[in-house]
């Protein structure tokens, strides 16, 4: 067109090229092209063409954060626009109003555009999509999804880019309505649709991060938000870049990094301020105020800001944001000791949350409980906590995997603490135990029906994961490299991520397990003493249930316990290494000293008979304590009293059986000797050794067996506990696969490193081999909380089975086997210390 000297065609070609650049997030390049097109149109008095160019430039200016320039372009286009293009001008004005937060002005325009017969289909799709977003923000989720149904049908006749956009908004609106797992699946579909349409994924990652935050998949949410921020930063798109930065700030807050949250939110607020987006700037300022609250530096100006944001959000009808803002205002007022103001703000937050989706109602329950707490009304505190935890239980039951259910319990952690504070103050041990049981390992009370590990794709990924693990085992140097993971490790992580995502997307079909209440607890204990530990803030307490009475004992701060535990693990690691005798002797003395210290902090203050048989229900990091070493009598462990009672009832009512399975893993000389000696004790046992001891073979043998012994390597994955594994002949058998397949023997001995080290989650949840198997119905497990030497554990394991063959329970058999261990031997001491019995069989 330049060569042909056709100015109108040139201006239109430049506009078209600019729109293509914009679709690639190259907004700076698009603006340069549109500036040139505008100059040409003005010079040649091409009014209608200039109006079209100005409307396009307004859209680009918005993405560049230049809201004032966008408004000036639209104002200038008004007198010039062709009659048949007035619809486009109205549409662009509505988008600008929506982006600066004037939702009430944008919505009527979108409705009018949808009602007009002359509105182009492209505009109807986007108007319907954007109106659905406004409806969802106002809490009208059903109406939003109906709008998206219509927009989706229209988009199919326009093009793949709009199909991807509508699918993205549907995913976001579904999450906002509280259907998190369904929304997560839709986000994956939207991501694939964006890629198929050749669209950048920055905006997708921003909205995906919101869904992941609600599911408490915080590392994944952080990665999505940072990716989005990087995409927009590289491409110079400050409009969405500032929104991505705000997500980064919110995630830093959730991760317990308020200083980082304040810095990121200040950057976002500055960007929103330059863009003239007052509503978004207010949201960022609210995050900054909350960050200062967390660091103890919140001021009266922060309270004024939080109140202003809260009133604005309420006026706009964005209820979820208003609930959060009033709650932050209430917390800041409480921090400033303005109790009347705090109670008023918190009660208003609770009132606004009442008819909202479940996670907003949960936040409202926290606000209501906190208001009652500040007012000194204990009964109201408990009532709000019970209602909130009831909502959480229903929400958790609708989630499709044990991982998501465990993470979801974090939403109720504060409610659990508020309620515990009240019942501890009341001082009735029974009430304290009942309250602790309300949250303890609640995610494990629902399990998926046993079946295949899922689809053929997941089975293929599991096989590929075993193959990659075998390669890593054969080439230890491939496990890491300077600056990041090797390609082999990267492939392992990618496979694990795909397998996890498959569980997030499966239909929710969990059934409540038979783990019942604690009504018959004392009768089932039959002389045993139950100790359930709790954490109230940073203070440890314990409820002790004995034959004739129950007691509550406050034990003091948890810090000294955790310090002793940390030092003990350091000493135990030294005892498993090849060191000079004097170094090993020093390590053993250190370990013995730490065991005595833990005993003095956790057991001796309870005043229990030295040889009493104990049932211990730990909390938080106390799941990693080697409890058997702290008491001179049999000890059983359980994730909750409910699970112990279920295991006890199972053990009492199961008919006697003699099906024994002995499994030897690869590359362990001690395992070979161990299985041979055990086979002599159990001549009729089923024995599998490498190369036959594959994951598939072991899963089949586990299910329903009376007693299984697994002698193999164990690997703890603290970063991803569902991929903690037992190493078998063809690679790892993970918690993920074992949980999905539902294989559950009656009793199981895991002669493997760290197989008893379940990971803990906010809200008193645990995940690992032990908890997964107990949830599936296994009644008793022996496992170690730390690494154990291969050969040194053989005598302890054989001693354990000698006592089992005499009819002892696992707790009694382990106790008696430990009595004969030579604790002067470093490896034997580690085994003596770290193996524990779980359940009641």
N, C-alpha and C positions, 0 to 999 in steps of 0.2 A: 504494500500500500504506500510506503514511502516513495518507492520508485515510480509508482503510478500517479503520485500526487493527488491521492484521494483522501482528504482530511477526515471526513466522517467515517469512512471505512477504517482508516488508521486508528482513530480514537476508539472505535468499537473493538478493533483487534487488540489494542493495548489493554482495554478493559477485560477482554476475555483471557488474555495471557496473565493479567494480574490475578484474576479469579483462580486460575490454575496454580499460580504461585502461593496464593493464600491457602489453598487446600493442602499444600505441602508444609504449612506453617512458616513459609517464607514471607512474612508480612511486610518486612522492610522493603524487600524487592517489589512486592505487590504495590506498596504505596508509591514508590518511585515511578512505576509504570502508570499508575492512576494520576499522579501529579502531571506527568507529560500529557496524558489523554485529556485532562482538564484544561491545560494550557491550550492545546490544539482546538478543543471545542469552544473555548472562550474567544480565541483569536478569530475563528471563522463563524462566530455567532450561531453555533449549533446548540440551541437551547435544550431541546429534548435529549440530545446525546449528552450534553453537560449534566443534566439532571440525573441521568442513569449513572454517569461516572461518579458524581458526587455521592449518590446513594451507595455505590460499591465502596467508595473510599471511606464513607462513614462506618461501614462494617469493619474495614481493615483498621481504621483508627481506634475503634473500640477494642479490638484485640491487642493493639499496641498500648492500650491504657489511656489513650487521649480522648476522654469522654467529651471534653469541651469542644475539641476539634470536630468530633463526630456530630455533636449537636449543631455546630455552625454549618457543616456540610448539608445536613438535612434541612436546616432553615433556608439555606441558599437554594436547595433543590425545589422547595415548595412552589415558588412562582413559575418555575420553568418546566415542571414535569408535564408530560403528555397526559391527557385525560385517561387513556387506557393504562397508565403506569401509576395512577394515584394509589392503587392497591399496594404496590411495592413500597411507596413512600410511607403509608400508614404502617405497613409491616415492619419496616426498618425503625420507625419511631418506637414501636412497641418493644422491639428487641433492646433498643437503647434504654428504655424505661426499666425493663426487666434486669438488665445488667447493672444498673445503678441502684437497684433495690426497690424501685417503685412498682411493686407487683400489682397493687390495686389499680394503677393506671394502665398497665400492660394488659391485664386479663380481659377487660371489656373489648379492647381493640382486637385481640385474638378471636374472641367470640363473634364479633361482627364480621371479621374476615372469613371465618368458617361458614357463616350463614349466607354470604354473598355468592351468587351464581357465577360472577365473573372473576372470582379469585382463582388464579392458576393452581393446579394441583400441587406444584412444588411448595407454594406458600401455604396451602392448606395442611400439607404434611408437617411443615416446621411449626406453623401456628398451633396445630393440635398437639404436637410434641411439647412445645414450650408451655402451653396452657396446662398440660398434664403435670409438668414440673411444679407449676404454681399451685395447682390443686393438691398435690402431694405435700408441699410445704405447709399448706393450710390444714393438713390432716385429713383431707377428703380423698383417701387412697382408692376407694372403689371407683369414684368418678374419674380419677387420674388414669386408672387402668382401662376404663371404658374409652376414654379419649385416645389412649395409645392403641387400643384395638383398631379404631377407625384410622388413625394415622399410619399404622402398620400396613393395613390393606391398601391405602392410597400409595404408600411408599413403594410397594412392589411394582406399581405401574410407572414410577418415575425413575428409579435407579438404585444401584446397590449402596451408594453413599448414604442415602436417606434411610434405607432399610437398616443399615448399621446404626445410624443415629437413634432411630426409634427403639431398636432393640436395647441399646445402651440405656436409654431413659426408662424403659420397662424394667430392666434389671435394677436400676437405682430406686424406682418407685416401689418395686416389690420388696426390696430391703427396708425402705422407709415404713412399709406397712407391717413389718415385723416378721415376714416370711424370709428369713435370712438364707437358709440353705437353698431355696428355690432361686433367690436373687443371685446367689453365688454362681449357680449353674448358668443363669441367663447372662451374667457378666462374661463367662467364658465363651458363650455363643457370640456375644457382642464383640469380644476381642477377635474371634475368628472372622466375623463379618467385616470388621475394620480392615484386617489384613487382606481379605479377599477383594475389598474395594480399593486397596492401595492407599488407605488413609493413615495418617500418623496416630499413634496410640497414647499421646500425652493426656488428653482429656479423659480417655478411658481409664487410665491409671489413677487419675484424681478421684473419680467416682468409685472405682473399684476399692480404693483405699478405705472409703467410708464403710463399705460392706465388711471388709476385713476387720476394721476397728470394732464394729458391732459384734463380730464373732470372736473378738479378742485374739485374733491371729495377728498379734502386734508386730513380730518381725517381718511377716509378709506384707502387712500394711505399710510399714516403714519403707520397705524396698520399693513398693508401688509408688508411694508419695515422692520418694527421692528420685525415682526414675522419671516421674512426671515433671518434677522441678527441673531436672537436668535437660529434658527434652525442650521445655519451654525456654529455659535459659539459653541453650545453644541456638535455638531458632529465633530468639528475640521476640517472644510473645508474652509480654508482661501481664496481660489480662488474666490468663489462666495460670501463669507462673506464680502470681501472688496467691492464688487459691491453693496451688500445690504447696507453697511455702507455709501457708496456714495449717494444712494437714500435717506437715512435718513438725510444726510447733505443738499441735495437739498430741501427736504421737510421742514426742519427747516428754510431755507431761504424763501421759499414761505409763511411760517407761520409768518414771521416777527421776527425770532430769529437768527440774524446773528452771535451772539457769539456762540450759540449752533451749527450753521452750520459750523463755522470755526473749532471748536473742532472736530466735526465728520469728516469733510473733511480731516483734518490733520491726523487723525487715518487711514482713507482710503488711503491717499497718502503714509503714512509709510508702510502700508501693500503692496500696489502696488510696492513700491520701493524694498522691500525685495523679492518680487516675480519676479523682473526684467521686470515688465510690464510698460514700459515707457509711452505708449500712455494713459493707464488708470491713471497712476500717474499724467500725465499732466491734464487730466480731473478733477481730485480731486484738483489739485493746482489751477485750474481756479475757482472752487467753493470757495476755501479759499480766493482768490483775490477778488472775488465779495463780500464775507462776509466782508472783510476789507473795501471795498468801501462803503458798507451799514453803517458801524460804523464810517466812515469818516477818516480811518487810511490807506487807500490805498497809496502805494508809487510807485516810478519809477520802482522798481524791480517787483512789481505786474503788471505794464504795460508791461514790457519786457516779463514776463511769459505769460500774456494773448495773446500778439502778437505771441509768439512762438507757443502756442497751436493752435491759429487760423490758422497760416500758415500750421501747420502739418495736421490739419483736412481738410483744403482745398486741400492739396496735395493728401491726401488719398481719396478725393471725398466724404467725409461724410458731406454733405451740411448742414444738420440741426445743427450738432454740430459746424460747422464752422460759421454759422450765429450767434449762441449764443456767441461763443468765440470773434468774431470781435465786437459784440455789447458790451460785457463786456470791451474789450480793449478800445472802443470808450468812454464808460462812465468813465473809469478810467482816460483816457487822459483829458476829460472835467473836471473831479475833480481836476486834476493837472494843469488846465488852459492851456493845450496844445491844443488849439482849432483846429488848422490845422490838427494835428494828429487825433483828435477825429472825425472830419468831414470825413476824408478819411476812417477811419475804419468803421464808421457807414454807409457811402454810399456803401462801399464794402459789408457789411452785407446785405444791402437792395438788392443789385444786385444779390448776391448769392441766396437770398430767392425767387426771382421772379417766378421761375417755380416750386416751391415746393408745398407740400400740404398746406392746408389752415392755419393751426396754425403756420407753419413756415413763410408763407407769412405775417401773422399778426405780427410776431416778426420782420420781415423785414420792415413792415410799421412803426412800432415804431422806428426802427433804422433810417429810412429815415426821419421821422418827427423830430426826435431829431437832426439829422444833419442839417436840414433846420432851426430848431429853433436856433441852435448854430450859424448859418450863418446869422440870422436876416431876413430870407425870409418867411414872414408870409403867403403869398399866397401858397407857396410850403408846408408849415406845414399843412394848411387846406386841400390841395389836397391829401396829404398822409393820413391824418386822415380820410377823407371821403372814400377813397378807402379801407383803413383797416377796417373801421366800416361797409362798404358794404360787404366785405368778411365775417366779423363776423356775419352779419345778415343772410347771406346764410348758414353759418355753423350752426347757432343757429336754423334755421328753419328745419334743417335735424335731429335734436335731438328729441328723442321720448317722453320726459316728460317735464313738466313745471319746475321741479326742475333742470334738466340738462340745460335747456335753461337759467334759472336765473343764475346758476353758470357760464355758458359760457360767460356771459357778462363781467365777471372779466377780460377776455383776452383783452377787449377793454378799460379798465378803464384809462390807461395812454393816449391812443389816445384821449379819451374824454376830459381829462384835458389839453392836449396840444392845442386842438382846442378851448376850452373855454378860455384859456389864451389869445389866439389871438383875439377872438371876444370881450372879455372884454376890451382889450387894445384899440380896435377900438372904443368902446364906444356906438355902436348902439344897443339900447335895443331890437329891433325886432330881430336882428341877434343873440344876446345873448340868447333870449328865444328859437329861432329856434334851436340853437345848443344844449341847455339843453334838449330840447324835443327829440333830435336825440338819446339820450341814456336813457331817463327816462322811466323806466318800460317797456323796449322794449321786454323783454321775454314774457310779458302778451299779446302781440299783436297777438300771435298765440295760438290757443286752440285746443285740441283734440275734435273730434265730440262726442257729448253726447252719452252715452251708458252704458252698464253694467260696473261694477268696474273692469272688466277684466275677467280672466279665473276662472273656478270653484275653482282652488287651491287658488287664491287670495280671493275669496268670503269666502272660508273656513277659511283662515287666518284672515280675518276681523272679522268673528264670534268668532274665538278663541281669538283674541285680546280683543274683548268686554268682553268675559268671564274672561280673566285674569285681566282686569281692574276692573271688578266687585269684584273679589276676593281681589284685593288690596284695593278697597274702603271699603270692609267689614273688612279688617284686616290691619289698617294703620301701625302696627308694622312690617309688611312684606315688607315695601317699601324700607328699607335699613338696612344694618348691618355693623358692624365694618369691615373695610378692603375691602368692595365691595358690589356688588348687591346681594340680596337674589335670590334663584332659581326662584321665581315668577317674580321678576324684570328682571332677565336674560332671562326668557321666553318671557316677553313682548318685550324686545329689539330685541330678535331674530325674533319674528313675524314681528315687524316693519321693520327690515332689509330685510326680505323676500319680504314683500309687496313693499318696495321701489325698490328692484332689479327687480321685475316683471315689474315695469313701465320703468326701464332703458332698458329692453329687448324687449318691445313691438315695433311693426313697427312704424316708424315715419309717422304720418298721421295728423299732426296739420294743421289747416287751419287758414289763417290770418283773424283776427277779423275785425269788421267794425270800430274800433277806427280810425278815420281819422285824417287829418291834422288840423292845427289851422287856416286855411284861414278865416273862418267866425267867428272867436273867439269873436271879439268885439261885433258883432251883437247878438250872442248867449248870451253873458254876460248881455246884456240888462240893463245896469246901474250898474251891480255888478263890483267889483274890483278884478282882478286876481293878486295873488302874487305867483310867482314861485321862490323858494329858490334854490340856488346853492352853491357848495363848490369848491373853487379853492385852492387846497392845504389845509391849515387849516383856510382859510378866507371864511367867509360867505358873500354872496351877494344875492340880490333879484331883480327880474324884476317885476315892477308894471304896469299892463295894466288897464288904466282907460278909461272912455267914450271918451275922446278927445285926450289923449296922453299916451305914454308909457315912463317909467323911469327905470333906473338902479340905485340901491342904494347899495353901499358897506357897510357892517355892522360890519366888524372887525373880530377878531379871533373867532373860534367856541368854544374854550376851556371854556370861562366863561358861555356860554349857557349850555354846557353839565354839568358843575358843578352845576348850578342852577337847572337843570332838575333832576340830581341825588339826590340833597337834597330835592326837592319837592316830589319825589317818596318815600323817607324815611319818610317824614312827613305824606303823605297820607296813608302809611301802618300803621303808629301809630294810625291814626284816625279810622281805621277799627278794632282795637283791644280793648279788655276790659281793660281799664286803668282808673285810678282816674281822676275825672273831671279836676283838675288843669293840669294834664299831657296832656289831650285831648285839653284843651284850648291852651297850649303852642304849641302843634303840629299844631293846626289850624292857630295860628299866624305865625308860621314858613312857613306853606303852602301858606298863603296869601302873605307873604313877597316874596316867590320864584315866585309866579304868577306875582306879580308886577315887579320883576326883569326880568322875561322872556318877559313880555310885553315891558319893557323898552329896551331890547336888540333886539327884533325881530319885533315888530309892530310899536312902537312910532316913531322910526327913519324914517319910510316910509312916514310920513306926510299924513296919510289917515284920512278922516272924521270919527269922533268917532262912528257914527251909520251906516256907509256904510256896505252893504252886501258884504262879502268877499268869494272868492274862493281861497283856499290855496293849493299849491302843494309843500309839504315838500321835503327834501332831507336827506338821511342817517338817523342819529339818531333823526332828527327833526320829523320823523314820530311818535315818542313817545311823542311829546309835546301835552298837552291838549289845543288845539287851541281855543276851544269855550270859555275858561276861560280868554283868553288874549284880547278879543275884545268885545265891547258893541254893537254888532249887530250880525245878522245871519252869520254863517260861514259854508261853505261846504268844504270838503277835497277831494282830488283826487290824485292818484299816478302819473298822468301827465295831462297836459292841454288837450291832445288828448282824454283821457278817460273821462274827464269832458264834453267835447263837445259831445262825443258819448252819454253819459248819458243824457245830456240836450235834444238832438235831440230825443232820445227815449221817454223822458217824454213829449215832446211837441206833438209827433205824435201818442202816444199810446191812443187808444180809452178808455173812462172812463170805469172802472170795479169795481165791489164790492165784489169780492171773497176774503174773509178774513180768515186767518188761525191763531188760537191761540194755542200755544203748551206749556204745563207745563212739566218741567223736574222733576226728583225725588229729594226727601230730601231737599226741600226748602219751608218753610212755606210762605215766601213772594211771591213765584211764584204762590202758590195756590190762595192767596188773589188777586194777580195781574190779573190772568187769569179770575177769577170770576168777578172782576170789569170791565174788558175789554169786557167780554161777555155781560154784561149789556149794554155797548155802541154799540156792534155789535151783536144784537140778532140772526142774520142769519149766523154768523161765524161758520166755522168748528172748533170744539174744541177737542183737544186730550190731555188726562192726563194719568199719570201712571196707570196701566202698559201698556196702549196702545200707549204711545208716544215713540215708538221704532225708531231706526235709519231708518229702511226701510220705516216705515209709514211716517216719517217726510220728507224723500227725495221725496217720491211720492207726498206729499202735497205741497212741496216747488215749484215744477216746474210749472211755468206759473201763480202762484197765484198773485193777485194784491197787497196784503199786508199780510205779515207774521210776527207774534210776537213770539219770542222764549224766554221763561223765564226759564233759567236753569243754572247750573254751567258751567263755561268756564275754560279751562286749557291752558295756554300758554306753548309751548315747544320751548324755545329759541334755544335749541340744535338741534331741528329737527322740523321746523315750520309746515311742512306738517302733523305732528301728533299733532298739537294743536287741541283741541277738544271741542265739546259741549257734556255735559253728559246727555244722554237720559235714558229712562227706562231700556233699555237692555245694556247700556254701552256707550262708546264714539262714536260720529259721528265726524270723523276727516276731516281736510281740504283735505287730500289725497282722501278720498272716495267721498266727495262732489264735488271736482274738476273732478274726473273721471266720476262721474255720470252726471255731467253737469246740475244739478238742479239749476234754477235761477228764483226766484220770481222777480216781478217788484220792490217792496219795501220790506225791511226787517228791523225789529227792533230786535237786539240781546241784550236782557237784561241779559247779561252774563259777568262775569269777564274777562278782558283782551281780549275780542273777537275782539277788534279793534287794537290790538297791532301786526301789521304785522312785520315780521323780515326783515332786510335789508341785501343786498348782495353788493359786489363790483360791480361797473359799474352801480350804480343807480337803482338796482332792489329791489323789495319787494315781499314777499310771506306771505300769511295768509288768513284768512276768507274774509276780505274785498276785497283784491286785486283779489282773485280767483273768487269771485262772480261778481265783476265789470267786469272782463275779460269775464265772461260768459254772460253778458248782463243785470245784475241787475242794475237798474238806481239809486237807493238810498238805503243807509244803515245807521242805527244808531247803534253805538257800543262804548264800553268803552276801553280806553287804559290801564286801571289798574283794580285791584281788587275792587269790590264795595260791600257794605253791602247788605245783602239779603232784609230785610224789608224796609230799608231806601230808596231804589230805587223805591219802588212801586208808591209813589205819583208822582215822576218825570215822570215815564213811563205812568201813567194814564193821567197826564197833557199833555204829548206829544200827545197822541191819541185824546184827546179832541180837540186840535188844528188841527190835521190831518183831523178830521171829518168835519172841517170847510173849508177844501180845501187848507190848507197851505202845502208848501213843507216841507220836513223833516228838513231842516235847519231853516226855520221860526218857525215851530212847536216846535223844541227843544229850540230855543232861547226864545220863549214866555213861554214855560213850565219852563225853568230855572229861569225866572223872579220871579216865585211864590215860589221858594224853600227857606226854612228856613236855611240859611247858618250858623246859630249858632249851629245847630245840626250837630255833627261830621260826621255821616254817610251821611246825606243829602248833606253836603258840598262836600264830596268825589264824590257823584253822580253828583252834579252840575259842578264839576271841570272836570271830566274825560270822560263823554259821548260826542261824536262828531257825526256830520252828514257827510256822504261821498256820493259823486255822485251829482246828480242834481234833483232828483225827489221829 
